[in-house]
Amino acid sequence: MKIIEFKIDMYEEVYSLWKKTELSLVSSDTKEEVERIVKLHPELFLVGIDRKSVV
């Protein structure tokens, strides 16, 4: 597994993973809001990649 910075084009896959894990999603989890926060603090958003999939 590789840890990389989140890119907004990964949002759908990450959001799907959040839903599968029954994470409590809130209004600030929209694509637009996540994109805004990532632009301000990209170092806070990391994802694990395993065989080209977000894990």
N, CA, C and O atoms as a printed pandas DataFrame, in Angstrom:
     atom_number atom_name residue_name chain_id  residue_number  x_coord  y_coord  z_coord
0              1         N          MET        A               1    0.840   -1.174    0.000
1              2        CA          MET        A               1    0.000    0.000    0.000
2              3         C          MET        A               1    0.886    1.238    0.000
3              4         O          MET        A               1    1.962    1.264    0.598
4              5         N          LYS        A               2    0.398    2.256   -0.688
5              6        CA          LYS        A               2    1.110    3.514   -0.799
6              7         C          LYS        A               2    0.205    4.622   -0.252
7              8         O          LYS        A               2   -0.995    4.628   -0.525
8              9         N          ILE        A               3    0.766    5.553    0.513
9             10        CA          ILE        A               3    0.033    6.694    1.046
10            11         C          ILE        A               3    0.370    7.909    0.187
11            12         O          ILE        A               3    1.540    8.247    0.005
12            13         N          ILE        A               4   -0.669    8.564   -0.342
13            14        CA          ILE        A               4   -0.460    9.730   -1.201
14            15         C          ILE        A               4   -1.420   10.853   -0.794
15            16         O          ILE        A               4   -2.383   10.629   -0.061
16            17         N          GLU        A               5   -1.138   12.063   -1.284
17            18        CA          GLU        A               5   -2.047   13.182   -1.052
18            19         C          GLU        A               5   -3.323   12.975   -1.865
19            20         O          GLU        A               5   -3.275   12.539   -3.015
20            21         N          PHE        A               6   -4.448   13.291   -1.260
21            22        CA          PHE        A               6   -5.745   13.222   -1.904
22            23         C          PHE        A               6   -5.818   14.229   -3.046
23            24         O          PHE        A               6   -5.365   15.366   -2.909
24            25         N          LYS        A               7   -6.383   13.814   -4.159
25            26        CA          LYS        A               7   -6.677   14.694   -5.296
26            27         C          LYS        A               7   -8.186   14.662   -5.492
27            28         O          LYS        A               7   -8.817   13.621   -5.311
28            29         N          ILE        A               8   -8.765   15.802   -5.863
29            30        CA          ILE        A               8  -10.219   15.904   -5.943
30            31         C          ILE        A               8  -10.823   14.903   -6.921
31            32         O          ILE        A               8  -11.990   14.539   -6.772
32            33         N          ASP        A               9  -10.065   14.448   -7.914
33            34        CA          ASP        A               9  -10.614   13.445   -8.833
34            35         C          ASP        A               9  -10.782   12.073   -8.173
35            36         O          ASP        A               9  -11.342   11.159   -8.777
36            37         N          MET        A              10  -10.304   11.930   -6.952
37            38        CA          MET        A              10  -10.487   10.703   -6.169
38            39         C          MET        A              10  -11.750   10.761   -5.314
39            40         O          MET        A              10  -12.106    9.779   -4.662
40            41         N          TYR        A              11  -12.420   11.898   -5.315
41            42        CA          TYR        A              11  -13.529   12.129   -4.387
42            43         C          TYR        A              11  -14.600   11.032   -4.440
43            44         O          TYR        A              11  -14.996   10.509   -3.398
44            45         N          GLU        A              12  -15.069   10.682   -5.630
45            46        CA          GLU        A              12  -16.148    9.699   -5.743
46            47         C          GLU        A              12  -15.761    8.365   -5.118
47            48         O          GLU        A              12  -16.564    7.735   -4.429
48            49         N          GLU        A              13  -14.526    7.941   -5.366
49            50        CA          GLU        A              13  -14.067    6.661   -4.803
50            51         C          GLU        A              13  -13.931    6.757   -3.286
51            52         O          GLU        A              13  -14.291    5.821   -2.571
52            53         N          VAL        A              14  -13.419    7.870   -2.796
53            54        CA          VAL        A              14  -13.271    8.067   -1.352
54            55         C          VAL        A              14  -14.644    8.164   -0.692
55            56         O          VAL        A              14  -14.872    7.560    0.357
56            57         N          TYR        A              15  -15.555    8.917   -1.297
57            58        CA          TYR        A              15  -16.898    9.066   -0.743
58            59         C          TYR        A              15  -17.607    7.715   -0.677
59            60         O          TYR        A              15  -18.292    7.414    0.301
60            61         N          SER        A              16  -17.441    6.910   -1.713
61            62        CA          SER        A              16  -18.021    5.568   -1.730
62            63         C          SER        A              16  -17.466    4.720   -0.582
63            64         O          SER        A              16  -18.207    3.980    0.064
64            65         N          LEU        A              17  -16.172    4.833   -0.336
65            66        CA          LEU        A              17  -15.552    4.102    0.770
66            67         C          LEU        A              17  -16.104    4.583    2.112
67            68         O          LEU        A              17  -16.377    3.774    2.999
68            69         N          TRP        A              18  -16.269    5.897    2.260
69            70        CA          TRP        A              18  -16.852    6.440    3.493
70            71         C          TRP        A              18  -18.233    5.836    3.739
71            72         O          TRP        A              18  -18.550    5.437    4.860
72            73         N          LYS        A              19  -19.054    5.770    2.685
73            74        CA          LYS        A              19  -20.403    5.231    2.823
74            75         C          LYS        A              19  -20.374    3.744    3.177
75            76         O          LYS        A              19  -21.156    3.294    4.015
76            77         N          LYS        A              20  -19.482    2.979    2.546
77            78        CA          LYS        A              20  -19.386    1.543    2.822
78            79         C          LYS        A              20  -18.994    1.273    4.267
79            80         O          LYS        A              20  -19.417    0.277    4.854
80            81         N          THR        A              21  -18.188    2.156    4.838
81            82        CA          THR        A              21  -17.727    1.969    6.215
82            83         C          THR        A              21  -18.684    2.586    7.234
83            84         O          THR        A              21  -18.417    2.587    8.436
84            85         N          GLU        A              22  -19.816    3.118    6.724
85            86        CA          GLU        A              22  -20.840    3.725    7.568
86            87         C          GLU        A              22  -20.316    4.903    8.384
87            88         O          GLU        A              22  -20.763    5.149    9.505
88            89         N          LEU        A              23  -19.371    5.618    7.807
89            90        CA          LEU        A              23  -18.855    6.838    8.416
90            91         C          LEU        A              23  -19.983    7.853    8.471
91            92         O          LEU        A              23  -20.764    7.961    7.526
92            93         N          SER        A              24  -20.078    8.590    9.551
93            94        CA          SER        A              24  -21.100    9.638    9.657
94            95         C          SER        A              24  -20.730   10.786    8.732
95            96         O          SER        A              24  -19.746   11.489    8.963
96            97         N          LEU        A              25  -21.521   10.971    7.685
97            98        CA          LEU        A              25  -21.258   12.020    6.716
98            99         C          LEU        A              25  -22.077   13.250    7.069
99           100         O          LEU        A              25  -23.223   13.146    7.505
100          101         N          VAL        A              26  -21.477   14.409    6.877
101          102        CA          VAL        A              26  -22.131   15.676    7.215
102          103         C          VAL        A              26  -22.113   16.596    5.999
103          104         O          VAL        A              26  -21.527   16.263    4.969
104          105         N          SER        A              27  -22.750   17.744    6.122
105          106        CA          SER        A              27  -22.873   18.669    5.002
106          107         C          SER        A              27  -21.520   19.158    4.468
107          108         O          SER        A              27  -21.421   19.545    3.303
108          109         N          SER        A              28  -20.505   19.144    5.287
109          110        CA          SER        A              28  -19.185   19.593    4.828
110          111         C          SER        A              28  -18.433   18.510    4.047
111          112         O          SER        A              28  -17.292   18.729    3.642
112          113         N          ASP        A              29  -19.049   17.359    3.833
113          114        CA          ASP        A              29  -18.416   16.286    3.072
114          115         C          ASP        A              29  -18.771   16.324    1.590
115          116         O          ASP        A              29  -18.489   15.368    0.868
116          117         N          THR        A              30  -19.381   17.403    1.127
117          118        CA          THR        A              30  -19.680   17.526   -0.298
118          119         C          THR        A              30  -18.383   17.695   -1.085
119          120         O          THR        A              30  -17.354   18.092   -0.540
120          121         N          LYS        A              31  -18.455   17.390   -2.357
121          122        CA          LYS        A              31  -17.274   17.515   -3.200
122          123         C          LYS        A              31  -16.756   18.955   -3.201
123          124         O          LYS        A              31  -15.549   19.183   -3.133
124          125         N          GLU        A              32  -17.649   19.900   -3.278
125          126        CA          GLU        A              32  -17.254   21.307   -3.320
126          127         C          GLU        A              32  -16.544   21.728   -2.030
127          128         O          GLU        A              32  -15.526   22.419   -2.069
128          129         N          GLU        A              33  -17.091   21.305   -0.896
129          130        CA          GLU        A              33  -16.503   21.683    0.388
130          131         C          GLU        A              33  -15.161   20.985    0.607
131          132         O          GLU        A              33  -14.215   21.604    1.094
132          133         N          VAL        A              34  -15.073   19.729    0.259
133          134        CA          VAL        A              34  -13.801   19.007    0.376
134          135         C          VAL        A              34  -12.756   19.652   -0.526
135          136         O          VAL        A              34  -11.608   19.828   -0.118
136          137         N          GLU        A              35  -13.139   19.999   -1.726
137          138        CA          GLU        A              35  -12.196   20.651   -2.652
138          139         C          GLU        A              35  -11.682   21.971   -2.072
139          140         O          GLU        A              35  -10.491   22.269   -2.167
140          141         N          ARG        A              36  -12.569   22.754   -1.475
141          142        CA          ARG        A              36  -12.175   24.029   -0.878
142          143         C          ARG        A              36  -11.164   23.815    0.245
143          144         O          ARG        A              36  -10.161   24.524    0.326
144          145         N          ILE        A              37  -11.424   22.849    1.098
145          146        CA          ILE        A              37  -10.537   22.598    2.239
146          147         C          ILE        A              37   -9.201   22.008    1.774
147          148         O          ILE        A              37   -8.149   22.347    2.315
148          149         N          VAL        A              38   -9.247   21.133    0.781
149          150        CA          VAL        A              38   -8.006   20.543    0.248
150          151         C          VAL        A              38   -7.093   21.620   -0.324
151          152         O          VAL        A              38   -5.872   21.542   -0.187
152          153         N          LYS        A              39   -7.681   22.619   -0.961
153          154        CA          LYS        A              39   -6.866   23.713   -1.510
154          155         C          LYS        A              39   -6.170   24.494   -0.395
155          156         O          LYS        A              39   -5.042   24.957   -0.566
156          157         N          LEU        A              40   -6.844   24.639    0.740
157          158        CA          LEU        A              40   -6.261   25.363    1.873
158          159         C          LEU        A              40   -5.236   24.537    2.644
159          160         O          LEU        A              40   -4.216   25.065    3.085
160          161         N          HIS        A              41   -5.506   23.241    2.806
161          162        CA          HIS        A              41   -4.671   22.367    3.647
162          163         C          HIS        A              41   -4.471   20.989    2.993
163          164         O          HIS        A              41   -4.962   19.991    3.519
164          165         N          PRO        A              42   -3.773   20.917    1.880
165          166        CA          PRO        A              42   -3.619   19.630    1.193
166          167         C          PRO        A              42   -2.904   18.573    2.032
167          168         O          PRO        A              42   -3.104   17.377    1.820
168          169         N          GLU        A              43   -2.089   18.996    2.963
169          170        CA          GLU        A              43   -1.340   18.041    3.792
170          171         C          GLU        A              43   -2.238   17.280    4.768
171          172         O          GLU        A              43   -1.805   16.285    5.351
172          173         N          LEU        A              44   -3.466   17.724    4.954
173          174        CA          LEU        A              44   -4.392   17.069    5.879
174          175         C          LEU        A              44   -5.154   15.908    5.243
175          176         O          LEU        A              44   -5.790   15.124    5.947
176          177         N          PHE        A              45   -5.095   15.795    3.933
177          178        CA          PHE        A              45   -5.888   14.798    3.219
178          179         C          PHE        A              45   -4.976   13.783    2.550
179          180         O          PHE        A              45   -4.330   14.072    1.542
180          181         N          LEU        A              46   -4.936   12.607    3.122
181          182        CA          LEU        A              46   -4.124   11.514    2.589
182          183         C          LEU        A              46   -5.017   10.322    2.295
183          184         O          LEU        A              46   -6.041   10.128    2.951
184          185         N          VAL        A              47   -4.633    9.531    1.314
185          186        CA          VAL        A              47   -5.369    8.310    1.012
186          187         C          VAL        A              47   -4.382    7.160    0.839
187          188         O          VAL        A              47   -3.230    7.358    0.451
188          189         N          GLY        A              48   -4.857    5.966    1.133
189          190        CA          GLY        A              48   -4.084    4.768    0.889
190          191         C          GLY        A              48   -4.480    4.207   -0.472
191          192         O          GLY        A              48   -5.665    4.126   -0.794
192          193         N          ILE        A              49   -3.498    3.826   -1.260
193          194        CA          ILE        A              49   -3.729    3.239   -2.580
194          195         C          ILE        A              49   -3.134    1.837   -2.586
195          196         O          ILE        A              49   -1.966    1.644   -2.250
196          197         N          ASP        A              50   -3.946    0.869   -2.969
197          198        CA          ASP        A              50   -3.487   -0.502   -3.083
198          199         C          ASP        A              50   -4.021   -1.062   -4.395
199          200         O          ASP        A              50   -5.233   -1.131   -4.599
200          201         N          ARG        A              51   -3.133   -1.455   -5.266
201          202        CA          ARG        A              51   -3.505   -1.961   -6.588
202          203         C          ARG        A              51   -4.429   -1.001   -7.325
203          204         O          ARG        A              51   -5.430   -1.413   -7.910
204          205         N          LYS        A              52   -4.088    0.267   -7.290
205          206        CA          LYS        A              52   -4.794    1.348   -7.996
206          207         C          LYS        A              52   -6.176    1.651   -7.411
207          208         O          LYS        A              52   -6.965    2.352   -8.045
208          209         N          SER        A              53   -6.480    1.142   -6.228
209          210        CA          SER        A              53   -7.760    1.422   -5.570
210          211         C          SER        A              53   -7.520    2.132   -4.244
211          212         O          SER        A              53   -6.527    1.889   -3.559
212          213         N          VAL        A              54   -8.449    3.012   -3.899
213          214        CA          VAL        A              54   -8.400    3.677   -2.595
214          215         C          VAL        A              54   -8.809    2.660   -1.535
215          216         O          VAL        A              54   -9.806    1.954   -1.681
216          217         N          VAL        A              55   -8.024    2.602   -0.473
217          218        CA          VAL        A              55   -8.324    1.679    0.633
218          219         C          VAL        A              55   -8.319    2.416    1.959
219          220         O          VAL        A              55   -8.550    1.807    3.004
